[in-house]
């Protein structure tokens, strides 16, 4: 697991990093959000002893994963993107895009705005 600078992890969030997680700088993970890098698979009809299926998750610089949202294995959330509360990201969310729902779909796309600090 790699964590950049100025990352915020909300209370109760759950990071399942077996498959690898990269949180770039200024990422915001809301309370009770989940990043899950693996899935169960079946063997002989049972999920109990099936081999794990995992892939890394990457959250881009300045992205926000809102409260109770879930990011599944292999998903990239682009820089400045927003995954709305209670949503499930099962595929890439491009940079500067707001997405929400189950599964998450694009709500809005913005151009990058430079912020003077």
Residue, then its C-alpha position, 0 to 999 in steps of 0.5 A: x500500500x502506498x499513501x501520498x502526502x496530505x491524504x485523509x482517511x475518514x473514520x471507519x473506512x476499510x482498506x483491503x490492500x491484498x491486491x495493492x492500493x495506491x492513494x496519491x497526494x491529497x486523496x480524501x476517503x470519507x467515513x465508512x468507505x471501502x476499497x476492496x482489492x479482491x474477490x472470492x472465487x469458487x472451487x468445487x461449488x464453494x466460495x470458502x476455499x476458492x483462490x483469491x482474485x485480486x487487482x490493485x486500486x489506484x486513487x488519483x491526486x485530489x480525488x474524493x471517495x465519499x462516505x459509504x462508497x465502495x471501490x472494487x478491485x482493479x478500478x482507477x479513480x482519476x485525479x480530481x474525480x468524485x465517487x458519490x456517497x453510497x456508490x460502487x465503482x466497478x470500472x474506471x472513473x476518469x479524471x475530473x468526473x463525478x460518478x454515482x450509483x450502483x454501479x457508478x455512472x458518470x454524473x458530470x465531467x469538469x475541466x481541471x481548475x487550477x487552485x492558487x494556494 
